């Protein structure tokens, strides 16, 4: 071990050489290999491949809807690339069964009467084909109460039905793209500790065990009516405007309100019930047709969906590869992101960006010949958009699971610190998991996920990147992505704080989620920080501290 005076002198020299501030040196006791961090930073800034990786995942293999041929092709490409870079044990790991895949093969949509104009529209994921061109007059279900639906009885068989109410579109007086302000970052730093949990799931109004409100009740009645009468195609208005449309999965046929969650069929279920073809239309064109119909104009459209279900392989696949460790090779540090996406764009910000950053971080560490003490393992997950399914299955298989009490709201199993915790031996070997899944924005810091014990460690790890805008640490939880699967079973799992850019306003699950919306400099910054965090975790003397966990009603003390 270097004596303290020599160690401090080395740090000052290294920090000065890399252009970092001397004040960014690590606190006493947290050793950092600054030479390795310097190499990572210089390599990424001089010879980044992150945008080439992103182009392969989006332009070539996008979109990557779970279960689709594109998702499988992207996974195979990533697997092969990791092996090409020298990654060990690069493979696809099956999980499931997920169910049937889906892909759109052709789509046409136009208004024909009283005027002809093309419709900006997208079929919803898992929509069936129309079996040829469907032409007809549009019926607008103009009803604010269940009673007002009575006038449409007997009129919907074989009809093209507009399901959404007219929606006002306001001007955009604020920029679509934003970065976190100093005030916002300060508020995050000063946040109060969160309560236990913070994951997806749980009952919600209108969901199983909930009571629908008036608007939900009308929507359910509309769905019941179009299925009972046999409508041909359903149209709804997309969230977003100005050419941006947020499109996800089909709405399933209604079932009784008290049907248990586990008995409800999803669109990807191999035995899914018959689904009416469904299309999301841009709000401006949707509103135009509504206004015309309200004026007594007979609007006709022609629609053609050619889609295919894939039922030969109900399993889905995660991508796994490793950089072997040295003296602590039996312990593991993981990095990951979800590889799957929705289908109307190419899944660039959600989440080819996170996957590309993780792949680039893996490449950086491997190409520089760095020797981590712990094994570094990458995981690229599928099924995230359907509920963190891929990462959850991986964690269950290798590390453990939460078993919720029978009948618990939300179905239990994997989110939050609720339910009995069943741990597998591999669990204790994991030093930590780092996730990226909030778009293209650069890293501004990290969520502690309620784990205060890692604050001084992460403060030291972020110090070299203060000049790149990454310094915020918040004790807050963040949800909706794959670190939760790890956090739920006691593994230190973290998601980075990122600039919003246009994530919520324009790209998240939208047709604008494409390569052009990616910020290249932000991707480079995120890649070098991800690589540095993973390498730091793989080389420190001890694993990251664990926060207290609820284990079947008992608290387990934090561990190093």
SEVOSE-894574 format. One line per 5 residues: number of its first residue (from 1); their letters; for each residue x, y, z of C-alpha. Coordinates in Angstrom, 1 decimal, m for minus. Layout:
<sites>
NUM = a = X:Y:Z | ...
</sites>
This chain:
<sites>
1 = xxxxx = 0.0:0.0:0.0 | 1.3:3.5:m0.9 | 2.0:5.6:2.2 | m0.5:8.4:2.7 | 1.9:11.3:1.7
6 = xxxxx = 2.8:9.6:m1.5 | m0.8:8.7:m2.2 | m2.0:12.3:m1.8 | 0.8:13.5:m4.1 | m0.1:10.9:m6.7
11 = xxxxx = m3.8:12.0:m6.6 | m2.9:15.7:m7.0 | m0.7:14.9:m10.0 | m3.3:12.7:m11.6 | m6.1:15.2:m11.1
16 = xxxxx = m4.0:18.0:m12.4 | m3.0:16.0:m15.5 | m6.6:15.1:m16.4 | m7.9:18.6:m15.9 | m9.9:17.7:m12.8
21 = xxxxx = m10.0:19.7:m9.7 | m7.8:18.7:m6.7 | m10.9:19.2:m4.5 | m12.5:16.2:m6.3 | m10.1:13.7:m4.6
26 = xxxxx = m11.7:10.9:m2.7 | m12.5:11.1:1.0 | m10.2:9.2:3.4 | m10.6:5.4:3.0 | m12.1:5.4:m0.5
31 = xxxxx = m9.3:4.5:m2.9 | m9.9:5.2:m6.6 | m7.7:4.1:m9.5 | m7.4:7.6:m11.1 | m5.1:6.3:m13.8
36 = xxxxx = m7.7:3.9:m14.9 | m10.4:6.6:m14.8 | m8.2:8.9:m16.9 | m7.7:6.1:m19.5 | m11.5:5.5:m19.7
41 = xxxxx = m12.2:9.2:m20.1 | m9.5:9.8:m22.8 | m10.5:6.7:m24.7 | m14.2:7.6:m24.8 | m13.6:11.2:m25.8
46 = xxxxx = m11.1:10.3:m28.5 | m12.5:7.1:m30.0 | m16.1:6.6:m28.9 | m18.2:3.9:m30.6 | m21.3:4.5:m28.7
51 = xxxxx = m23.2:6.2:m31.6 | m22.3:3.4:m34.0 | m23.6:0.9:m31.5 | m26.8:3.0:m31.1 | m27.3:3.1:m34.9
56 = xxxxx = m27.1:m0.7:m35.1 | m29.7:m1.1:m32.3 | m32.1:1.5:m33.9 | m31.5:2.0:m37.6 | m30.8:m1.7:m38.3
61 = xxxxx = m32.5:m3.6:m35.5 | m35.2:m1.1:m34.4 | m37.9:m1.2:m33.2 | m37.3:m4.1:m30.7 | m40.7:m5.1:m29.4
66 = xxxxx = m40.3:m8.1:m27.0 | m40.9:m11.3:m28.8 | m40.4:m9.8:m32.3 | m37.8:m10.9:m34.8 | m36.1:m7.5:m34.5
71 = xxxxx = m35.7:m8.0:m30.7 | m34.1:m11.4:m31.3 | m31.8:m10.0:m34.0 | m30.7:m7.2:m31.8 | m30.0:m9.6:m28.9
76 = xxxxx = m28.0:m11.8:m31.2 | m26.0:m8.9:m32.6 | m25.2:m7.6:m29.1 | m24.2:m11.1:m28.0 | m21.9:m11.5:m30.9
81 = xxxxx = m20.4:m8.0:m30.4 | m19.7:m8.7:m26.8 | m17.8:m11.9:m27.7 | m15.9:m10.1:m30.5 | m14.7:m7.6:m27.9
86 = xxxxx = m13.4:m10.4:m25.8 | m16.3:m10.8:m23.4 | m16.5:m14.2:m21.8 | m19.6:m16.5:m21.6 | m21.5:m14.2:m24.0
91 = xxxxx = m24.9:m15.8:m24.5 | m28.7:m15.4:m24.7 | m30.4:m16.5:m21.5 | m34.0:m17.6:m22.0 | m36.8:m16.5:m19.7
96 = xxxxx = m40.6:m16.9:m19.9 | m42.7:m18.0:m21.4 | m43.4:m14.5:m22.6 | m46.0:m15.4:m25.2 | m46.4:m14.5:m28.8
101 = xxxxx = m44.4:m11.9:m30.7 | m45.8:m9.3:m33.1 | m44.5:m7.3:m36.0 | m46.1:m4.8:m38.4 | m45.5:m5.7:m42.0
106 = xxxxx = m47.6:m3.1:m43.9 | m50.0:m0.3:m43.0 | m52.2:2.1:m45.0 | m54.6:4.8:m43.6 | m56.4:7.5:m45.5
111 = xxxxx = m59.6:9.5:m45.4 | m61.4:9.2:m48.7 | m64.7:11.2:m48.3 | m65.7:14.0:m48.5 | m62.0:14.8:m49.1
116 = xxxxx = m59.0:12.6:m49.5 | m56.1:13.1:m47.2 | m53.5:10.7:m45.7 | m53.8:9.9:m42.0 | m50.8:10.1:m39.7
121 = xxxxx = m51.5:7.0:m37.7 | m49.9:3.8:m36.3 | m51.4:0.4:m35.4 | m51.1:m0.4:m31.8 | m48.8:m3.2:m30.8
126 = xxxxx = m50.3:m6.7:m31.0 | m53.2:m5.4:m33.2 | m54.4:m8.1:m35.5 | m54.5:m7.6:m39.3 | m57.6:m6.2:m40.9
131 = xxxxx = m57.5:m9.0:m43.5 | m57.5:m6.6:m46.4 | m58.5:m3.0:m46.9 | m61.4:m1.9:m44.7 | m63.4:1.0:m46.2
136 = xxxxx = m66.4:2.7:m44.6 | m67.9:5.6:m42.8 | m66.5:6.5:m39.4 | m68.8:6.4:m36.4 | m67.8:8.6:m33.5
141 = xxxxx = m68.9:7.3:m30.1 | m69.9:10.7:m28.7 | m71.0:9.8:m25.1 | m70.1:11.2:m21.8 | m72.3:8.8:m19.8
146 = xxxxx = m73.2:5.2:m20.2 | m76.8:6.2:m21.0 | m75.7:8.2:m24.0 | m74.2:5.1:m25.6 | m77.7:3.7:m26.1
151 = xxxxx = m78.2:5.6:m29.3 | m75.4:3.6:m30.9 | m76.8:0.2:m30.2 | m77.2:m1.9:m33.3 | m75.0:0.4:m35.4
156 = xxxxx = m71.5:m0.8:m34.8 | m71.3:m4.2:m36.5 | m68.5:m4.0:m39.1 | m68.0:m0.3:m38.4 | m64.9:1.8:m38.0
161 = xxxxx = m65.4:3.4:m34.6 | m63.7:6.5:m33.1 | m63.3:5.8:m29.4 | m61.7:8.9:m27.9 | m63.3:12.3:m27.1
166 = xxxxx = m62.2:15.4:m28.8 | m59.1:16.8:m27.1 | m58.0:20.4:m27.0 | m54.5:21.1:m28.3 | m52.6:24.0:m26.8
171 = xxxxx = m49.6:25.9:m28.1 | m46.2:25.0:m26.7 | m44.8:28.1:m25.0 | m41.9:26.2:m23.3 | m39.1:24.4:m25.0
176 = xxxxx = m39.6:20.7:m25.5 | m36.0:19.9:m24.5 | m34.7:20.8:m21.0 | m31.8:20.1:m18.7 | m31.9:19.9:m15.0
181 = xxxxx = m31.4:23.3:m13.4 | m29.2:24.0:m10.4 | m32.3:24.5:m8.3 | m33.8:21.2:m9.3 | m30.6:19.3:m8.6
186 = xxxxx = m30.3:21.0:m5.2 | m33.9:20.0:m4.4 | m33.0:16.4:m5.3 | m29.9:16.6:m3.1 | m32.0:17.8:m0.1
191 = xxxxx = m34.8:15.2:m0.6 | m36.1:13.4:2.5 | m35.4:9.6:2.7 | m38.1:7.6:1.0 | m40.3:5.0:2.5
196 = xxxxx = m39.9:1.3:1.8 | m40.8:0.1:m1.7 | m41.2:2.5:m4.5 | m41.7:m0.1:m7.2 | m44.3:m0.8:m9.9
201 = xxxxx = m47.4:m2.7:m9.0 | m50.1:m2.3:m6.5 | m53.7:m1.6:m6.9 | m54.9:1.5:m8.6 | m58.3:3.2:m9.3
206 = xxxxx = m60.0:1.2:m12.0 | m57.6:m1.7:m11.8 | m58.2:m5.0:m10.1 | m59.6:m4.3:m6.7 | m60.2:m0.6:m7.5
211 = xxxxx = m63.3:1.3:m8.2 | m63.5:2.9:m11.7 | m64.3:6.6:m11.9 | m67.0:8.1:m14.2 | m64.6:8.5:m17.2
216 = xxxxx = m63.2:5.0:m16.8 | m66.7:3.6:m16.5 | m67.7:5.1:m19.8 | m64.5:3.9:m21.5 | m65.2:0.4:m20.2
221 = xxxxx = m68.8:0.6:m21.5 | m67.6:1.7:m24.9 | m65.1:m1.2:m25.1 | m67.9:m3.7:m24.1 | m70.2:m2.3:m26.8
226 = xxxxx = m67.8:m2.4:m29.7 | m66.9:m6.0:m28.8 | m70.5:m7.1:m28.3 | m71.5:m5.6:m31.6 | m68.5:m6.7:m33.6
231 = xxxxx = m66.9:m3.4:m34.8 | m64.3:m3.8:m37.6 | m61.6:m1.3:m36.5 | m61.1:1.0:m33.5 | m59.5:4.4:m33.7
236 = xxxxx = m58.3:6.5:m30.8 | m56.4:9.8:m30.5 | m52.8:9.7:m29.7 | m51.3:11.5:m26.8 | m48.9:14.2:m28.1
241 = xxxxx = m49.3:16.6:m30.9 | m47.4:18.4:m33.7 | m46.4:15.1:m35.3 | m45.4:13.4:m32.1 | m47.6:10.4:m31.2
246 = xxxxx = m47.3:8.1:m28.2 | m48.3:4.6:m29.2 | m48.3:1.4:m27.1 | m50.3:m1.8:m26.9 | m53.9:m2.7:m27.9
251 = xxxxx = m56.7:m2.3:m25.3 | m57.9:m5.8:m24.4 | m61.5:m6.9:m24.4 | m63.1:m6.0:m21.1 | m63.4:m8.6:m18.3
256 = xxxxx = m65.4:m8.4:m15.1 | m63.9:m5.9:m12.7 | m63.2:m8.4:m10.0 | m61.2:m10.8:m12.3 | m57.9:m11.5:m10.5
261 = xxxxx = m54.8:m10.0:m12.2 | m53.2:m13.4:m12.8 | m56.4:m14.5:m14.7 | m56.4:m11.6:m17.1 | m55.0:m12.2:m20.5
266 = xxxxx = m52.5:m9.9:m22.1 | m52.1:m9.1:m25.8 | m49.1:m11.4:m26.0 | m50.8:m14.3:m24.3 | m50.7:m17.4:m26.5
271 = xxxxx = m54.4:m17.9:m25.8 | m55.4:m14.2:m26.0 | m59.0:m13.6:m26.8 | m60.1:m12.1:m30.1 | m58.9:m8.5:m30.4
276 = xxxxx = m60.4:m5.9:m32.7 | m57.8:m4.1:m34.9 | m56.7:m0.8:m33.3 | m55.1:2.3:m34.7 | m53.9:5.5:m33.0
281 = xxxxx = m54.4:8.6:m35.1 | m52.6:12.0:m34.7 | m54.7:14.3:m32.5 | m55.0:17.0:m35.2 | m56.5:14.7:m37.8
286 = xxxxx = m58.6:12.9:m35.2 | m60.0:16.2:m34.0 | m60.7:17.3:m37.6 | m62.7:14.2:m38.3 | m64.7:14.6:m35.0
291 = xxxxx = m65.5:18.2:m35.8 | m66.7:17.2:m39.3 | m68.9:14.4:m37.9 | m70.4:16.8:m35.4 | m71.4:19.0:m38.3
296 = xxxxx = m73.2:16.2:m40.0 | m70.5:15.4:m42.5 | m70.1:11.7:m43.4 | m66.4:10.9:m43.1 | m65.1:7.8:m44.8
301 = xxxxx = m61.7:6.2:m44.4 | m59.8:3.2:m45.8 | m57.5:1.2:m43.5 | m55.2:m1.7:m44.0 | m53.2:m3.4:m41.3
306 = xxxxx = m50.9:m6.3:m42.2 | m49.4:m7.7:m39.0 | m48.0:m11.0:m38.0 | m48.0:m12.9:m34.7 | m45.0:m15.2:m33.9
311 = xxxxx = m45.9:m18.2:m31.9 | m43.1:m20.7:m32.7 | m41.0:m19.7:m29.6 | m42.9:m18.3:m26.6 | m39.6:m17.6:m24.7
316 = xxxxx = m37.8:m14.3:m24.7 | m34.1:m13.7:m24.1 | m31.7:m11.5:m22.1 | m28.1:m10.9:m23.3 | m25.4:m11.8:m20.8
321 = xxxxx = m21.6:m11.5:m21.0 | m18.7:m11.1:m18.6 | m15.2:m9.6:m18.1 | m13.6:m12.1:m15.6 | m12.2:m10.7:m12.4
326 = xxxxx = m8.9:m11.5:m10.7 | m8.5:m12.1:m7.0 | m12.3:m11.5:m6.3 | m13.5:m13.1:m9.5 | m16.3:m15.0:m7.6
331 = xxxxx = m18.0:m11.7:m6.8 | m19.9:m9.8:m9.5 | m20.6:m6.2:m10.4 | m23.4:m5.8:m12.9 | m24.4:m3.1:m15.4
336 = xxxxx = m27.5:m3.2:m17.5 | m30.3:m1.6:m19.4 | m33.4:m2.9:m21.2 | m33.0:m3.7:m24.9 | m36.7:m3.9:m25.8
341 = xxxxx = m38.7:m1.0:m27.0 | m42.1:0.0:m28.3 | m42.8:0.0:m32.0 | m43.8:3.3:m33.6 | m40.2:4.7:m33.5
346 = xxxxx = m36.9:2.7:m33.4 | m36.6:2.7:m29.6 | m33.7:5.2:m29.5 | m34.1:7.0:m26.2 | m36.1:4.1:m24.7
351 = xxxxx = m33.8:2.3:m24.5 | m31.2:1.8:m27.1 | m29.5:4.7:m25.5 | m29.0:2.9:m22.2 | m28.1:m0.4:m23.9
356 = xxxxx = m25.6:1.4:m26.1 | m24.0:3.1:m23.1 | m23.7:m0.2:m21.2 | m22.2:m1.9:m24.3 | m19.8:0.9:m24.8
361 = xxxxx = m18.8:0.9:m21.1 | m18.1:m2.9:m21.3 | m16.0:m2.3:m24.5 | m14.0:0.5:m22.9 | m13.0:m1.6:m19.9
366 = xxxxx = m12.2:m4.6:m22.0 | m10.3:m2.7:m24.8 | m8.2:m0.8:m22.3 | m7.0:m4.1:m20.8 | m8.1:m3.0:m17.3
371 = xxxxx = m8.1:m5.8:m14.8 | m11.1:m5.6:m12.5 | m10.8:m7.6:m9.2 | m14.5:m8.7:m9.4 | m16.1:m10.1:m12.5
376 = xxxxx = m18.1:m7.5:m14.5 | m21.3:m8.8:m15.9 | m23.6:m7.0:m18.4 | m27.3:m7.7:m18.7 | m29.5:m6.4:m21.5
381 = xxxxx = m33.1:m7.1:m20.6 | m36.2:m7.7:m22.7 | m39.8:m7.5:m21.5 | m39.1:m4.3:m19.5 | m42.0:m2.5:m21.2
386 = xxxxx = m44.4:m5.2:m20.1 | m43.4:m4.9:m16.5 | m39.6:m5.5:m16.0 | m40.2:m9.1:m17.0 | m36.7:m10.0:m18.3
391 = xxxxx = m34.7:m8.6:m15.4 | m37.2:m9.9:m12.9 | m36.9:m13.4:m14.3 | m33.1:m13.2:m14.3 | m33.1:m12.0:m10.6
396 = xxxxx = m35.6:m14.7:m9.7 | m33.5:m17.4:m11.3 | m30.1:m16.3:m9.9 | m30.6:m14.2:m6.8 | m34.0:m14.7:m5.2
401 = xxxxx = m37.5:m13.3:m5.2 | m40.2:m11.7:m3.2 | m43.2:m13.8:m2.6 | m46.3:m11.7:m1.8 | m49.1:m13.0:0.3
406 = xxxxx = m51.9:m14.6:m1.6 | m54.3:m12.1:m2.9 | m52.0:m9.1:m2.4 | m52.7:m6.2:m4.7 | m50.4:m5.8:m7.6
411 = xxxxx = m49.6:m9.5:m7.9 | m46.5:m9.2:m5.7 | m43.3:m10.8:m6.9 | m40.4:m8.5:m7.3 | m41.1:m4.8:m6.6
416 = xxxxx = m40.5:m3.0:m3.4 | m39.5:m4.5:m0.1 | m42.8:m6.3:0.4 | m43.5:m10.0:0.8 | m41.3:m12.8:2.0
421 = xxxxx = m37.8:m12.6:0.7 | m36.3:m15.9:m0.5 | m32.6:m15.5:m1.2 | m30.4:m17.7:m3.3 | m26.6:m18.2:m2.6
426 = xxxxx = m25.5:m16.1:m5.6 | m27.2:m13.1:m4.1 | m24.5:m12.4:m1.6 | m21.8:m12.4:m4.4 | m23.2:m9.4:m6.1
431 = xxxxx = m21.5:m6.1:m5.2 | m24.0:m3.9:m7.0 | m26.0:m3.2:m10.2 | m26.0:0.0:m12.2 | m28.8:0.8:m14.7
436 = xxxxx = m29.4:3.4:m17.4 | m32.9:4.0:m18.7 | m34.0:7.6:m18.7 | m33.3:8.7:m22.3 | m30.4:10.4:m24.0
441 = xxxxx = m29.6:13.0:m21.3 | m26.2:13.1:m19.8 | m25.7:11.8:m16.3 | m26.1:14.4:m13.5 | m25.7:12.1:m10.5
446 = xxxxx = m27.3:9.0:m9.0 | m30.3:7.9:m7.0 | m29.2:6.2:m3.8 | m32.5:4.2:m3.7 | m32.7:4.9:0.0
451 = xxxxx = m29.2:3.5:0.6 | m27.5:6.3:2.6 | m24.4:4.1:3.3 | m23.2:4.5:m0.3 | m23.3:8.3:m0.3
456 = xxxxx = m19.7:8.9:0.6 | m18.6:6.3:m1.9 | m20.5:7.7:m4.8 | m19.5:11.2:m3.8 | m15.9:10.1:m4.3
461 = xxxxx = m16.7:8.3:m7.6 | m18.5:11.4:m9.0 | m15.8:13.8:m8.0 | m13.7:13.4:m11.2 | m16.7:14.2:m13.3
466 = xxxxx = m17.9:17.4:m11.7 | m16.6:19.3:m14.7 | m18.9:17.1:m16.9 | m22.0:18.1:m14.8 | m22.3:15.0:m12.7
471 = xxxxx = m22.3:15.6:m9.0 | m25.8:15.3:m7.6 | m26.6:12.5:m5.1 | m30.1:12.0:m3.9 | m31.4:9.5:m1.4
476 = xxxxx = m34.6:9.3:m3.4 | m36.0:6.3:m5.1 | m36.7:6.2:m8.8 | m39.0:3.6:m10.3 | m40.2:2.0:m13.5
481 = xxxxx = m37.0:0.4:m14.6 | m34.8:m2.7:m14.1 | m32.7:m1.7:m11.0 | m35.9:m2.3:m9.0 | m35.7:m6.0:m9.7
486 = xxxxx = m32.3:m6.1:m8.0 | m33.2:m3.7:m5.2 | m36.2:m5.8:m4.3 | m34.0:m8.8:m3.3 | m31.4:m6.8:m1.3
491 = xxxxx = m28.8:m6.2:m4.0 | m27.6:m2.6:m4.2 | m29.3:m1.5:m7.4 | m29.0:2.1:m8.8 | m30.3:4.2:m11.6
496 = xxxxx = m28.4:7.4:m12.7 | m30.0:10.8:m12.7 | m30.2:12.1:m16.2 | m31.1:15.3:m18.0 | m34.7:15.1:m19.3
501 = xxxxx = m33.9:16.5:m22.7 | m37.1:15.6:m24.6 | m37.9:12.3:m22.9 | m41.4:12.9:m21.6 | m42.3:15.6:m24.0
506 = xxxxx = m41.4:14.0:m27.2 | m39.7:10.6:m27.3 | m40.8:8.2:m24.6 | m42.8:5.5:m26.3 | m43.4:7.7:m29.3
511 = xxxxx = m42.9:7.7:m33.1 | m40.2:10.3:m32.5 | m38.1:7.9:m30.5 | m35.5:7.7:m33.2 | m31.7:8.2:m33.7
516 = xxxxx = m32.0:11.9:m34.5 | m33.2:12.7:m31.0 | m30.0:11.3:m29.4 | m27.4:13.7:m28.0 | m24.0:12.3:m29.0
521 = xxxxx = m22.0:14.2:m26.4 | m24.3:13.2:m23.6 | m24.0:9.5:m24.7 | m20.2:9.7:m24.5 | m20.3:11.3:m21.0
526 = xxxxx = m22.7:8.7:m19.8 | m20.6:5.9:m21.2 | m17.4:7.0:m19.5 | m19.2:7.5:m16.2 | m20.9:4.1:m16.4
531 = xxxxx = m17.6:2.5:m17.1 | m15.9:4.3:m14.2 | m18.6:3.4:m11.7 | m18.6:m0.2:m12.7 | m14.8:m0.4:m12.6
536 = xxxxx = m14.7:1.3:m9.2 | m17.2:m1.1:m7.8 | m15.2:m4.0:m9.2 | m11.9:m2.9:m7.7 | m12.7:m1.6:m4.2
541 = xxxxx = m11.8:m3.8:m1.3 | m15.3:m4.4:m0.1 | m18.7:m4.8:m1.9 | m21.0:m1.9:m1.7 | m22.9:m1.6:1.6
546 = xxxxx = m26.5:m3.0:1.6 | m29.4:m1.1:3.1 | m31.6:m2.8:5.7 | m34.1:m5.1:4.1 | m37.4:m6.4:5.2
551 = xxxxx = m37.1:m10.2:5.2 | m40.5:m11.8:6.0 | m41.1:m9.2:8.7 | m37.6:m9.1:10.0 | m34.9:m6.5:9.3
556 = xxxxx = m31.6:m7.7:7.9 | m28.7:m5.5:8.8 | m26.7:m3.8:6.0 | m23.6:m5.7:4.8 | m20.4:m4.7:3.2
</sites>
